[in-house]
Amino acid sequence: IGQYIASNGGVVAAEELAPYLDVETSGGTLNDETYILPVLLRYEGQPVIDEEGNILYQFPSLQRTASTPSSGRKEYVGRRWADFVGGVDKFFKEKKWQFSNTSITERAMVAGLGGLNLFGVIFLGAILKDTSIAPVGFIKFITGIFPLLQIYAGSFFAIPLFRWFIVLKTNADIEKRNQARQQCARALELPDLSLRRKLLSARDMAQRTFIGQDRIVYSTDRDLVEQDYEAQEWDKRFREIEKSD
């Protein structure tokens, strides 16, 4: 997200970040722009209003560049968005949870072991129920721990079954979020007129901060020792300001 904002001059529309965030859509449209709040907090962004009344988001910390600021706007709309994002994915696709990383053979062996254990508990219960011998010694010990054996045999299947339902629910939610992000990405590829004007307005407003000679710490114009002394002085002043705060 930071790479995307920086590549767009530090000013973006909320719709541009929607493919990378947790969004909720209704009928293919975004309900509101509250999903962008974590990005504003993370990169110290702020909302701004353009001349047409659109809400855009500016991130001064991601506007710094050492190149000369350009005044022309970038014609970035529609199909060109796929090329413009470069190394950034079109949308953030969450990976679904896997119930188990074991192979089918290993899972079959575990299920067989659990079934054998369950059969043994049932068979043992029938023996203990029908026996006419008084429970003494080892038989008494088995009778005492038999409820624990029953709980273990039942939980051997109950716990994985419960996890399976949780994984199903989690994957369904992940798929829903992925589809919402994908819809937002498609909207950027085929923007309507209002979204197109909003994107162009964001490009117009993206005036990058120019890093001049007064903000460069080291350069090749002067001796390294002289520059190191100035850097130490700057460091000293900075610590003094921190102490005063």
Backbone as CSV, one residue per row, in Angstrom:
resi,resn,N_x,N_y,N_z,CA_x,CA_y,CA_z,C_x,C_y,C_z
1,ILE,0.834,-1.194,0.000,0.000,0.000,0.000,0.872,1.250,0.000
2,GLY,1.911,1.234,0.823,2.826,2.364,0.842,3.510,2.563,-0.491
3,GLN,3.908,1.471,-1.132,4.536,1.561,-2.453,3.573,2.145,-3.475
4,TYR,2.316,1.763,-3.394,1.330,2.263,-4.347,1.096,3.754,-4.147
5,ILE,0.954,4.180,-2.881,0.715,5.596,-2.597,1.896,6.438,-3.058
6,ALA,3.108,5.975,-2.742,4.302,6.729,-3.122,4.440,6.836,-4.637
7,SER,4.097,5.780,-5.355,4.212,5.801,-6.811,3.194,6.716,-7.459
8,ASN,2.170,7.105,-6.697,1.148,8.011,-7.207,1.297,9.416,-6.643
9,GLY,2.464,9.747,-6.140,2.720,11.099,-5.684,2.158,11.430,-4.320
10,GLY,1.702,10.435,-3.566,1.241,10.682,-2.206,-0.189,11.147,-2.084
11,VAL,-0.934,11.201,-3.174,-2.349,11.582,-3.135,-3.145,10.531,-3.904
12,VAL,-4.099,9.915,-3.244,-4.895,8.860,-3.876,-6.352,9.006,-3.472
13,ALA,-7.200,8.352,-4.223,-8.615,8.236,-3.867,-8.814,6.950,-3.078
14,ALA,-9.858,6.926,-2.282,-10.115,5.745,-1.454,-10.329,4.512,-2.324
15,GLU,-10.948,4.693,-3.483,-11.220,3.563,-4.367,-9.937,2.890,-4.847
16,GLU,-8.830,3.625,-4.876,-7.569,3.039,-5.320,-6.980,2.081,-4.292
17,LEU,-7.268,2.322,-3.017,-6.732,1.467,-1.958,-7.698,0.358,-1.577
18,ALA,-8.940,0.453,-2.029,-9.934,-0.559,-1.689,-9.511,-1.978,-2.076
19,PRO,-8.811,-2.186,-3.223,-8.410,-3.557,-3.558,-7.401,-4.173,-2.593
20,TYR,-6.868,-3.395,-1.659,-5.864,-3.923,-0.730,-6.349,-3.938,0.723
21,LEU,-7.605,-3.570,0.955,-8.109,-3.447,2.323,-9.342,-4.306,2.505
22,ASP,-9.841,-4.349,3.747,-11.074,-5.067,4.048,-12.251,-4.163,3.746
23,VAL,-12.932,-4.447,2.667,-14.030,-3.600,2.216,-15.330,-4.387,2.226
24,GLU,-16.417,-3.667,2.329,-17.750,-4.248,2.245,-18.476,-3.575,1.095
25,THR,-18.982,-4.403,0.190,-19.697,-3.872,-0.964,-21.165,-4.224,-0.872
26,SER,-21.975,-3.390,-1.446,-23.418,-3.614,-1.518,-23.852,-3.355,-2.949
27,GLY,-24.214,-4.435,-3.644,-24.599,-4.286,-5.045,-23.444,-3.880,-5.930
28,GLY,-22.202,-4.253,-5.540,-21.035,-3.919,-6.326,-20.452,-2.549,-6.042
29,THR,-21.051,-1.803,-5.107,-20.551,-0.474,-4.753,-20.123,-0.455,-3.301
30,LEU,-19.172,0.417,-2.990,-18.673,0.527,-1.627,-19.683,1.253,-0.756
31,ASN,-19.838,0.764,0.473,-20.803,1.378,1.384,-20.295,2.717,1.896
32,ASP,-19.048,2.769,2.358,-18.447,4.016,2.842,-16.935,3.890,2.700
33,GLU,-16.216,4.887,3.218,-14.758,4.913,3.077,-14.047,4.723,4.414
34,THR,-14.717,4.139,5.383,-14.085,3.921,6.688,-12.964,2.889,6.614
35,TYR,-12.949,2.084,5.576,-11.915,1.060,5.443,-10.528,1.657,5.275
36,ILE,-10.445,2.931,4.938,-9.148,3.562,4.699,-8.521,4.093,5.990
37,LEU,-9.239,4.065,7.092,-8.730,4.615,8.353,-7.411,3.979,8.801
38,PRO,-7.245,2.649,8.736,-5.944,2.071,9.134,-4.780,2.611,8.309
39,VAL,-5.005,2.902,7.032,-3.944,3.443,6.179,-3.607,4.870,6.597
40,LEU,-4.634,5.662,6.913,-4.398,7.033,7.360,-3.577,7.056,8.642
41,LEU,-3.875,6.143,9.558,-3.123,6.088,10.816,-1.701,5.592,10.592
42,ARG,-1.550,4.600,9.724,-0.224,4.003,9.504,0.726,4.978,8.811
43,TYR,0.236,5.724,7.821,1.108,6.588,7.025,0.846,8.069,7.262
44,GLU,0.131,8.380,8.341,-0.123,9.764,8.740,-0.747,10.562,7.597
45,GLY,-1.787,10.004,7.023,-2.478,10.675,5.932,-3.571,11.595,6.432
46,GLN,-4.092,12.388,5.523,-5.147,13.335,5.873,-6.075,13.516,4.681
47,PRO,-7.378,13.672,4.933,-8.315,13.889,3.832,-8.222,15.313,3.301
48,VAL,-8.372,15.471,2.010,-8.386,16.776,1.360,-9.551,16.802,0.372
49,ILE,-10.023,17.998,0.084,-11.139,18.184,-0.834,-10.626,18.851,-2.112
50,ASP,-10.967,18.291,-3.265,-10.546,18.908,-4.511,-11.562,19.966,-4.951
51,GLU,-11.341,20.553,-6.086,-12.202,21.632,-6.566,-13.613,21.162,-6.882
52,GLU,-13.773,19.886,-7.178,-15.091,19.352,-7.507,-15.816,18.794,-6.292
53,GLY,-15.192,18.899,-5.115,-15.817,18.407,-3.894,-15.559,16.951,-3.588
54,ASN,-14.655,16.317,-4.324,-14.307,14.918,-4.061,-13.362,14.828,-2.866
55,ILE,-13.514,13.783,-2.076,-12.630,13.547,-0.944,-11.450,12.704,-1.415
56,LEU,-10.247,13.257,-1.311,-9.017,12.546,-1.626,-8.189,12.422,-0.358
57,TYR,-7.124,11.653,-0.414,-6.304,11.409,0.772,-4.842,11.674,0.427
58,GLN,-4.247,12.561,1.225,-2.869,12.990,1.004,-1.970,12.421,2.088
59,PHE,-0.794,11.954,1.677,0.171,11.355,2.591,1.499,12.081,2.422
60,PRO,1.726,13.165,3.178,2.958,13.951,3.024,4.226,13.134,3.231
61,SER,4.185,12.148,4.136,5.392,11.357,4.407,5.802,10.497,3.222
62,LEU,4.892,10.262,2.274,5.194,9.450,1.102,5.324,10.298,-0.163
63,GLN,5.425,11.620,0.001,5.545,12.517,-1.138,6.970,12.964,-1.399
64,ARG,7.907,12.598,-0.538,9.265,13.099,-0.667,9.993,12.402,-1.800
65,THR,10.667,13.167,-2.620,11.457,12.624,-3.716,12.602,13.574,-4.020
66,ALA,13.661,13.053,-4.551,14.815,13.884,-4.886,14.760,14.386,-6.316
67,SER,13.737,14.020,-7.063,13.621,14.480,-8.441,12.858,15.788,-8.493
68,THR,12.982,16.470,-9.612,12.295,17.734,-9.779,10.797,17.502,-9.847
69,PRO,9.997,18.250,-9.093,8.552,18.033,-9.103,7.950,18.355,-10.460
70,SER,7.060,17.494,-10.918,6.424,17.704,-12.212,5.090,18.391,-12.020
71,SER,4.753,19.238,-12.957,3.514,19.994,-12.863,2.383,19.349,-13.644
72,GLY,2.731,18.527,-14.635,1.691,17.914,-15.442,1.056,16.738,-14.725
73,ARG,-0.194,16.454,-15.054,-0.869,15.352,-14.395,-0.626,14.055,-15.160
74,LYS,-0.749,12.948,-14.463,-0.540,11.656,-15.091,-1.869,11.134,-15.624
75,GLU,-1.863,10.766,-16.884,-3.084,10.224,-17.466,-3.197,8.765,-17.047
76,TYR,-3.653,8.565,-15.841,-3.722,7.220,-15.286,-5.182,6.878,-15.007
77,VAL,-5.827,6.233,-15.912,-7.203,5.782,-15.723,-7.407,4.540,-16.577
78,GLY,-8.426,3.807,-16.253,-8.848,2.690,-17.085,-7.839,1.583,-17.219
79,ARG,-7.721,1.042,-18.416,-6.889,-0.134,-18.667,-5.428,0.099,-18.321
80,ARG,-4.960,1.326,-18.377,-3.550,1.604,-18.089,-3.219,1.323,-16.629
81,TRP,-4.243,1.192,-15.792,-3.998,0.923,-14.369,-3.230,-0.379,-14.173
82,ALA,-3.495,-1.377,-15.013,-2.807,-2.665,-14.895,-1.309,-2.509,-15.128
83,ASP,-0.929,-1.616,-16.048,0.488,-1.379,-16.312,1.089,-0.431,-15.287
84,PHE,0.287,0.492,-14.779,0.808,1.528,-13.897,1.211,0.976,-12.537
85,VAL,0.481,-0.017,-12.022,0.794,-0.537,-10.698,2.128,-1.248,-10.660
86,GLY,2.631,-1.662,-11.823,3.963,-2.257,-11.864,4.053,-3.534,-11.047
87,GLY,4.967,-3.527,-10.048,5.172,-4.721,-9.243,4.142,-4.920,-8.167
88,VAL,3.213,-3.972,-8.001,2.185,-4.098,-6.981,1.037,-4.926,-7.531
89,ASP,0.549,-5.880,-6.750,-0.577,-6.698,-7.187,-1.821,-5.848,-7.382
90,LYS,-2.681,-6.293,-8.283,-3.904,-5.547,-8.559,-4.816,-5.503,-7.340
91,PHE,-4.836,-6.577,-6.596,-5.613,-6.589,-5.358,-5.004,-7.614,-4.409
92,PHE,-5.281,-7.419,-3.137,-4.731,-8.307,-2.114,-5.628,-9.536,-2.007
93,LYS,-5.069,-10.691,-2.308,-5.813,-11.940,-2.264,-5.368,-12.755,-1.069
94,GLU,-6.273,-12.902,-0.126,-5.970,-13.693,1.071,-5.923,-15.177,0.722
95,LYS,-5.018,-15.868,1.337,-4.933,-17.314,1.155,-5.910,-18.014,2.101
96,LYS,-6.548,-19.027,1.586,-7.509,-19.769,2.399,-6.790,-20.716,3.359
97,TRP,-7.475,-20.994,4.449,-6.924,-21.908,5.439,-7.015,-23.341,4.935
98,GLN,-6.027,-24.135,5.316,-6.055,-25.565,5.039,-6.363,-26.320,6.318
99,PHE,-7.217,-27.315,6.200,-7.565,-28.101,7.380,-6.357,-28.868,7.905
100,SER,-5.541,-29.382,6.984,-4.353,-30.137,7.383,-3.385,-30.175,6.213
101,ASN,-2.094,-30.179,6.537,-1.054,-30.280,5.522,-0.628,-31.724,5.257
102,THR,-1.266,-32.657,5.937,-0.916,-34.070,5.756,-1.501,-34.603,4.457
103,SER,-0.945,-35.700,4.003,-1.431,-36.320,2.770,-2.712,-37.106,3.038
104,ILE,-3.374,-37.508,1.957,-4.615,-38.286,2.089,-4.347,-39.611,2.791
105,THR,-3.206,-40.225,2.481,-2.863,-41.509,3.114,-2.676,-41.344,4.615
106,GLU,-1.976,-40.274,5.007,-1.756,-40.046,6.437,-3.062,-39.755,7.162
107,ARG,-3.939,-38.980,6.522,-5.229,-38.699,7.154,-6.079,-39.959,7.265
108,ALA,-5.984,-40.837,6.273,-6.729,-42.101,6.326,-6.217,-42.968,7.470
109,MET,-4.909,-42.969,7.674,-4.338,-43.748,8.774,-4.785,-43.195,10.127
110,VAL,-4.809,-41.875,10.256,-5.255,-41.273,11.515,-6.724,-41.583,11.761
111,ALA,-7.551,-41.478,10.717,-8.972,-41.787,10.861,-9.175,-43.253,11.228
112,GLY,-8.351,-44.139,10.638,-8.443,-45.550,10.978,-8.063,-45.808,12.420
113,LEU,-7.022,-45.106,12.887,-6.623,-45.248,14.286,-7.725,-44.769,15.220
114,GLY,-8.350,-43.634,14.857,-9.444,-43.128,15.678,-10.629,-44.064,15.681
115,GLY,-10.930,-44.653,14.500,-12.035,-45.603,14.437,-11.764,-46.859,15.253
116,LEU,-10.507,-47.334,15.188,-10.131,-48.509,15.977,-10.235,-48.211,17.471
117,ASN,-9.829,-47.008,17.850,-9.913,-46.604,19.254,-11.372,-46.525,19.704
118,LEU,-12.224,-45.979,18.860,-13.648,-45.865,19.197,-14.293,-47.245,19.298
119,PHE,-13.941,-48.121,18.364,-14.477,-49.491,18.422,-14.018,-50.197,19.702
120,GLY,-12.748,-49.993,20.081,-12.235,-50.626,21.301,-12.955,-50.127,22.542
121,VAL,-13.266,-48.843,22.612,-13.974,-48.298,23.762,-15.385,-48.871,23.839
122,ILE,-16.061,-48.976,22.678,-17.414,-49.549,22.668,-17.389,-51.013,23.086
123,PHE,-16.406,-51.732,22.562,-16.294,-53.161,22.900,-15.966,-53.346,24.383
124,LEU,-15.075,-52.506,24.903,-14.710,-52.588,26.308,-15.903,-52.229,27.201
125,GLY,-16.682,-51.262,26.777,-17.864,-50.885,27.549,-18.859,-52.013,27.629
126,ALA,-19.026,-52.742,26.515,-19.948,-53.880,26.523,-19.464,-54.974,27.457
127,ILE,-18.155,-55.209,27.494,-17.598,-56.234,28.379,-17.787,-55.841,29.840
128,LEU,-17.476,-54.587,30.170,-17.595,-54.147,31.559,-19.054,-54.136,32.023
129,LYS,-19.961,-53.911,31.087,-21.370,-53.855,31.453,-21.937,-55.245,31.719
130,ASP,-21.484,-56.210,30.931,-22.046,-57.557,31.049,-21.286,-58.452,32.019
131,THR,-20.146,-58.043,32.506,-19.370,-58.934,33.366,-20.035,-59.116,34.718
132,SER,-19.938,-60.310,35.214,-20.493,-60.615,36.537,-19.401,-60.686,37.595
133,ILE,-18.156,-60.426,37.150,-17.034,-60.473,38.079,-16.930,-59.149,38.801
134,ALA,-16.648,-59.199,40.079,-16.503,-57.967,40.857,-15.277,-57.201,40.372
135,PRO,-15.397,-55.884,40.199,-14.274,-55.077,39.699,-13.170,-54.945,40.731
136,VAL,-12.142,-55.760,40.567,-10.990,-55.688,41.463,-9.724,-55.609,40.621
137,GLY,-8.646,-55.077,41.222,-7.358,-55.020,40.553,-7.400,-54.209,39.267
138,PHE,-6.916,-54.841,38.194,-6.808,-54.144,36.907,-8.181,-53.784,36.349
139,ILE,-9.167,-54.693,36.571,-10.521,-54.424,36.098,-11.092,-53.191,36.780
140,LYS,-10.803,-53.028,38.045,-11.276,-51.858,38.779,-10.622,-50.584,38.243
141,PHE,-9.334,-50.685,37.895,-8.627,-49.543,37.350,-9.220,-49.140,35.987
142,ILE,-9.491,-50.145,35.141,-10.073,-49.866,33.821,-11.458,-49.243,33.981
143,THR,-12.233,-49.766,34.950,-13.577,-49.219,35.182,-13.500,-47.767,35.631
144,GLY,-12.474,-47.420,36.409,-12.334,-46.049,36.908,-11.977,-45.061,35.818
145,ILE,-11.124,-45.468,34.879,-10.698,-44.538,33.821,-11.540,-44.668,32.560
146,PHE,-12.539,-45.573,32.588,-13.350,-45.779,31.386,-14.046,-44.495,30.901
147,PRO,-14.586,-43.639,31.782,-15.183,-42.381,31.285,-14.177,-41.499,30.539
148,LEU,-12.924,-41.493,31.016,-11.899,-40.721,30.319,-11.620,-41.296,28.932
149,LEU,-11.628,-42.642,28.824,-11.428,-43.273,27.528,-12.554,-42.928,26.563
150,GLN,-13.771,-42.852,27.103,-14.910,-42.482,26.266,-14.785,-41.034,25.759
151,ILE,-14.371,-40.153,26.680,-14.201,-38.740,26.291,-13.112,-38.602,25.232
152,TYR,-12.018,-39.332,25.408,-10.920,-39.266,24.450,-11.364,-39.788,23.082
153,ALA,-12.070,-40.928,23.068,-12.511,-41.514,21.806,-13.487,-40.586,21.081
154,GLY,-14.360,-39.935,21.852,-15.316,-39.024,21.221,-14.662,-37.739,20.735
155,SER,-13.764,-37.177,21.550,-13.108,-35.920,21.169,-12.135,-36.114,20.019
156,PHE,-11.660,-37.347,19.804,-10.756,-37.632,18.695,-11.402,-37.260,17.364
157,PHE,-12.737,-37.384,17.286,-13.466,-37.002,16.078,-14.185,-35.663,16.245
158,ALA,-14.617,-35.339,17.461,-15.401,-34.119,17.668,-14.559,-32.858,17.445
159,ILE,-13.318,-32.858,17.954,-12.468,-31.666,17.817,-12.120,-31.385,16.354
160,PRO,-11.654,-32.370,15.584,-11.403,-32.089,14.153,-12.669,-31.670,13.396
161,LEU,-13.812,-32.256,13.766,-15.054,-31.881,13.105,-15.395,-30.421,13.392
162,PHE,-15.184,-30.009,14.638,-15.417,-28.610,15.009,-14.464,-27.695,14.245
163,ARG,-13.189,-28.080,14.141,-12.215,-27.298,13.383,-12.603,-27.220,11.913
164,TRP,-13.146,-28.293,11.378,-13.533,-28.312,9.972,-14.611,-27.270,9.687
165,PHE,-15.605,-27.165,10.586,-16.650,-26.154,10.423,-16.072,-24.741,10.538
166,ILE,-15.111,-24.545,11.458,-14.479,-23.232,11.599,-13.712,-22.864,10.331
167,VAL,-12.998,-23.828,9.766,-12.241,-23.575,8.535,-13.184,-23.245,7.387
168,LEU,-14.317,-23.944,7.306,-15.296,-23.651,6.264,-15.815,-22.225,6.380
169,LYS,-16.163,-21.814,7.611,-16.677,-20.465,7.837,-15.601,-19.420,7.525
170,THR,-14.367,-19.670,7.976,-13.274,-18.724,7.732,-12.996,-18.579,6.251
171,ASN,-12.953,-19.683,5.525,-12.686,-19.632,4.091,-13.815,-18.943,3.332
172,ALA,-15.045,-19.108,3.805,-16.170,-18.420,3.165,-16.029,-16.905,3.330
173,ASP,-15.608,-16.466,4.520,-15.391,-15.029,4.752,-14.225,-14.514,3.916
174,ILE,-13.157,-15.300,3.814,-12.005,-14.907,3.000,-12.403,-14.768,1.543
175,GLU,-13.167,-15.714,1.048,-13.613,-15.659,-0.347,-14.492,-14.432,-0.594
176,LYS,-15.320,-14.101,0.382,-16.176,-12.915,0.249,-15.338,-11.645,0.168
177,ARG,-14.309,-11.540,1.032,-13.446,-10.364,0.999,-12.631,-10.307,-0.292
178,ASN,-12.148,-11.456,-0.759,-11.385,-11.478,-2.006,-12.241,-11.027,-3.187
179,GLN,-13.485,-11.471,-3.220,-14.370,-11.064,-4.305,-14.651,-9.568,-4.258
180,ALA,-14.814,-9.021,-3.034,-15.057,-7.581,-2.900,-13.854,-6.792,-3.385
181,ARG,-12.638,-7.235,-3.029,-11.436,-6.539,-3.494,-11.284,-6.643,-5.008
182,GLN,-11.617,-7.810,-5.544,-11.505,-7.995,-6.985,-12.494,-7.090,-7.727
183,GLN,-13.685,-6.918,-7.182,-14.652,-6.005,-7.788,-14.130,-4.574,-7.789
184,CYS,-13.471,-4.185,-6.690,-12.902,-2.835,-6.616,-11.787,-2.666,-7.639
185,ALA,-10.978,-3.716,-7.849,-9.906,-3.650,-8.845,-10.475,-3.538,-10.254
186,ARG,-11.559,-4.249,-10.517,-12.188,-4.162,-11.835,-12.782,-2.780,-12.069
187,ALA,-13.292,-2.170,-10.997,-13.845,-0.819,-11.130,-12.768,0.175,-11.530
188,LEU,-11.522,-0.057,-11.118,-10.422,0.818,-11.511,-10.005,0.585,-12.956
189,GLU,-10.179,-0.633,-13.444,-9.850,-0.920,-14.833,-10.883,-0.324,-15.780
190,LEU,-12.141,-0.299,-15.348,-13.224,0.256,-16.156,-13.975,1.306,-15.339
191,PRO,-13.335,2.432,-15.056,-13.974,3.437,-14.190,-15.092,4.173,-14.913
192,ASP,-16.128,4.522,-14.154,-17.166,5.359,-14.734,-16.674,6.799,-14.782
193,LEU,-17.519,7.699,-15.261,-17.083,9.079,-15.466,-16.695,9.753,-14.160
194,SER,-17.485,9.563,-13.100,-17.191,10.220,-11.820,-15.891,9.713,-11.218
195,LEU,-15.661,8.387,-11.292,-14.423,7.829,-10.751,-13.229,8.262,-11.590
196,ARG,-13.401,8.350,-12.893,-12.320,8.797,-13.772,-11.895,10.222,-13.423
197,ARG,-12.865,11.105,-13.226,-12.558,12.494,-12.881,-11.893,12.569,-11.505
198,LYS,-12.307,11.684,-10.609,-11.722,11.663,-9.271,-10.266,11.218,-9.314
199,LEU,-9.974,10.226,-10.136,-8.599,9.741,-10.264,-7.700,10.806,-10.890
200,LEU,-8.206,11.472,-11.915,-7.422,12.527,-12.548,-7.200,13.694,-11.596
201,SER,-8.190,13.971,-10.768,-8.034,15.042,-9.778,-6.959,14.680,-8.755
202,ALA,-6.900,13.401,-8.370,-5.865,12.956,-7.432,-4.483,13.094,-8.048
203,ARG,-4.359,12.786,-9.364,-3.067,12.926,-10.027,-2.660,14.395,-10.111
204,ASP,-3.635,15.273,-10.329,-3.337,16.707,-10.390,-2.836,17.219,-9.048
205,MET,-3.405,16.697,-7.966,-3.073,17.191,-6.636,-1.762,16.609,-6.107
206,ALA,-1.274,15.582,-6.768,-0.065,14.893,-6.294,1.174,15.719,-6.616
207,GLN,1.394,16.776,-5.858,2.583,17.602,-6.012,3.641,17.106,-5.026
208,ARG,4.684,16.530,-5.548,5.687,15.926,-4.688,6.595,16.974,-4.053
209,THR,7.041,16.690,-2.841,7.968,17.567,-2.140,9.370,17.395,-2.716
210,PHE,9.968,18.504,-3.108,11.302,18.458,-3.705,12.367,18.552,-2.619
211,ILE,13.305,17.600,-2.625,14.405,17.596,-1.661,15.548,18.413,-2.233
212,GLY,15.737,19.627,-1.738,16.779,20.505,-2.238,18.103,20.280,-1.550
213,GLN,19.098,21.140,-1.884,20.436,21.018,-1.316,20.425,21.200,0.201
214,ASP,19.468,21.988,0.713,19.438,22.235,2.153,18.993,21.018,2.939
215,ARG,18.458,19.973,2.260,17.974,18.786,2.962,18.831,17.561,2.710
216,ILE,19.956,17.725,1.957,20.853,16.603,1.700,21.928,16.556,2.779
217,VAL,22.109,15.403,3.389,23.081,15.262,4.471,24.498,15.147,3.920
218,TYR,24.711,14.300,2.907,26.029,14.114,2.317,25.962,14.387,0.814
219,SER,26.999,14.968,0.282,27.129,15.171,-1.156,28.608,15.060,-1.519
220,THR,28.912,15.063,-2.812,30.297,14.941,-3.280,30.938,16.308,-3.523
221,ASP,30.223,17.393,-3.174,30.760,18.734,-3.425,31.766,19.174,-2.371
222,ARG,31.688,18.585,-1.158,32.558,19.011,-0.072,33.274,17.817,0.539
223,ASP,34.288,18.120,1.375,35.071,17.080,2.024,34.209,16.287,2.986
224,LEU,34.486,14.977,3.097,33.690,14.096,3.946,33.784,14.486,5.419
225,VAL,34.984,14.915,5.877,35.177,15.295,7.281,34.306,16.493,7.633
226,GLU,34.246,17.462,6.729,33.430,18.655,6.959,31.957,18.287,7.045
227,GLN,31.527,17.405,6.147,30.128,16.998,6.160,29.803,16.181,7.404
228,ASP,30.757,15.336,7.855,30.521,14.528,9.046,30.369,15.414,10.275
229,TYR,31.140,16.495,10.330,31.033,17.432,11.445,29.650,18.087,11.446
230,GLU,29.176,18.502,10.263,27.859,19.111,10.176,26.762,18.120,10.552
231,ALA,26.941,16.867,10.167,25.946,15.851,10.523,25.899,15.651,12.030
232,GLN,27.069,15.677,12.692,27.090,15.543,14.144,26.417,16.737,14.811
233,GLU,26.646,17.925,14.270,25.989,19.113,14.804,24.473,19.015,14.661
234,TRP,24.043,18.528,13.496,22.603,18.363,13.270,22.017,17.346,14.234
235,ASP,22.762,16.254,14.467,22.326,15.222,15.402,22.214,15.792,16.817
236,LYS,23.175,16.601,17.200,23.177,17.211,18.529,21.956,18.112,18.708
237,ARG,21.668,18.929,17.688,20.500,19.810,17.769,19.205,19.011,17.855
238,PHE,19.143,17.935,17.116,17.951,17.115,17.137,17.701,16.498,18.510
239,ARG,18.775,16.027,19.163,18.627,15.467,20.521,18.216,16.540,21.513
240,GLU,18.720,17.770,21.329,18.324,18.864,22.217,16.840,19.186,22.069
241,ILE,16.363,19.129,20.834,14.935,19.375,20.613,14.091,18.281,21.246
242,GLU,14.562,17.027,21.146,13.823,15.907,21.762,13.753,16.065,23.282
243,LYS,14.875,16.517,23.906,14.897,16.690,25.353,13.950,17.819,25.780
244,SER,13.889,18.862,24.961,13.016,19.985,25.312,11.548,19.605,25.204
245,ASP,11.225,18.646,24.303,9.852,18.174,24.162,9.471,17.289,25.340
